[in-house]
Amino acid sequence: MEKGFKQLVAEANAAVETVAVDEAMQQLQTPEIVFIDIRDLPELQRDGKIPGAVHASRGMLEFHADPESPYHKTAFASGKKLILYCASGGRSALAAQRLQEMGLHNVAHMSGGIKAWKEANGPVEIIV
């Protein structure tokens, strides 16, 4: 294998903006920011999500982001800053890098993911 996941995540972290959990918490009510949860649905159901976050699983991310896709989610075309997060920060770094490659430049990811958010006592919305 030429590149493992560690190298890919390191390269993504070097290429995208990383938002610390405490900074993300301060931006939770900012109207110009949309939180994007890229975890799979069972993870959301088990652990909850950041209140108001848009769910766009990593496996469907490119389809949700592309306005020409039947699976497009309007949050990606809102012009707002997107802060992606996952469980611990690896997938969200890769996803943010991919969105930048697609032409979305007002994108960041949250370090530590929902795990760090919960450890910092951030609010969590329960998914039923």
N, C-alpha and C positions, 0 to 999 in steps of 0.2 A: 504494500500500500504506500503510495507516494505521500499522501497527506491524511493524517488521522483527524478525528474530531477535535482534539485539543488544538492542533495547529489551525484548523479552519475557524474555530471559535476565537482564537487569539488574533487571527487576521481580521475577523469581523469586528472585534472590539477595537482594533486599531483604526478601522475605517468608519465607524459610526459613533455618534454621540452617546455617551453613557450618562444616565441620570441616576443619582444616588437616591435611595429610598426616602430619606428625609426631605430632599428637594421635591421628589414626586408627591409626597404627602402635602406639601405646601401648594402644589399646583393642581390638586384634585378638583377644586371648585372653579378653576380658571376656564372661562368659556372658550378660549382659543386652543384648548388642549383636549385631545381625545385619547383615552387609554384603550389599548387594544390587547385583549387577552388571547394569546395564540395557543393556549393549551387545548388538549382534547376534551370533549364534553364530559367524560367520566371524571376528569381532574377537577373541573368546575363544580360538578355535583358533589364531589367529595370534600373539596377545600373552600368552596365559595369563590367569589371574584371581587375585584375592586369595584365599589359602587359606581354604576354608570358605565362601566367598561363595555366595549363592543367585543363580542366573541367572534373571532376569525381564526379558526384552527390553522396550525402551521401547514397541515396537509392541503388546505384549500386557499392559502394566503394569496397566491398569485391570481387565482380566479376571483377572490373577493376584491382585490385591488384594481383589477383591470375593468374599466368602464364598459368595454365591449363584451365582457363575460356575462352570461345569464345569472351568475352567482355574485355579481358585483354588490358591494356594500357601500352605501353613500358616504360613510365616514372617511373612506379613502380619497374621495374627491371633494372633501369639505374645505380644503385649503388650510385646515387647522393642523397644528403640530400633533403628530402621532407619537405616543409613548407606548411601545410594545413591552409586554412582559410575559414570562412563562413561569415555570416552577422555581428555577434558580438562576436564570440569566443566560444560559448557553443558547437555547433555541431562539430566544428573542434577539440576541446579537446577530445570529445568522439570518433571521427574518428581516431585521432592520436593514442589513446589508443588501439583501435581495430586493427590498422595496426601493432602495437607493439605485440599484442597478436597473430597476424598472422606470426610474425617473421621478420618484417621490423623494424630495430632498429635505423636507421638514419632518424628519423621522429620527427617533432616538429609541433607546431601550433602557429599561430599568435594571440596574444591577441587583443581583440577589433574588429577583423574581418575587412571587407571592410568598415564598418562604420568608424572605427578609422583611417583606411588608407586614406579615403577621407577627414576626418577632418584634417589630417596632410598634406593635399595637395599632396598626393601620386598620381602618374600618373595612369590614368584609360583608358583602351581600351574599346571602345564602341562595343557592340555586335549587329549585325543586324539580 
